[in-house]
């Protein structure tokens, strides 16, 4: 896949994830373009859940919708057992779903974009 198509695919994944998280009442959903800063991914999507159960439900819904609508599966999922921070790694897009305490602690927006 050429670079332009890869970036287009990454943006589609990130935008759909943002939409799903918004629809499922994710809090402070944001999309960070990080491709110029790291080889890890082109985009990070971040959201906060109201509880550990909500974090898990958000992650499950994102995984389901990305599979159904775009035919993509995560390469790896981290944090399923604790649910304070669940990470869905789609290669070009990494989706981070936190409890509010975990999001405040890790401050990924500040780390990657200089924002808080």
Rosetta blueprint (number, residue, H / E / L):
1 X L
2 X L
3 X H
4 X H
5 X H
6 X H
7 X H
8 X H
9 X H
10 X H
11 X H
12 X H
13 X H
14 X H
15 X H
16 X H
17 X H
18 X H
19 X H
20 X H
21 X H
22 X H
23 X H
24 X L
25 X L
26 X L
27 X E
28 X E
29 X E
30 X E
31 X E
32 X E
33 X E
34 X L
35 X L
36 X L
37 X L
38 X L
39 X L
40 X L
41 X L
42 X L
43 X E
44 X E
45 X E
46 X E
47 X E
48 X E
49 X E
50 X L
51 X L
52 X H
53 X H
54 X H
55 X H
56 X H
57 X H
58 X H
59 X H
60 X H
61 X H
62 X H
63 X H
64 X H
65 X H
66 X H
67 X H
68 X H
69 X H
70 X H
71 X L
72 X L
73 X L
74 X L
75 X L
76 X E
77 X E
78 X E
79 X L
80 X L
81 X L
82 X L
83 X L
84 X L
85 X E
86 X E
87 X E
88 X E
89 X E
90 X L
91 X L
92 X L
93 X E
94 X E
95 X E
96 X E
97 X E
98 X E
99 X E
100 X H
101 X H
102 X H
103 X H
104 X H
105 X H
106 X H
107 X L
108 X H
109 X H
110 X H
111 X H
112 X H
113 X H
114 X L
115 X L
116 X L
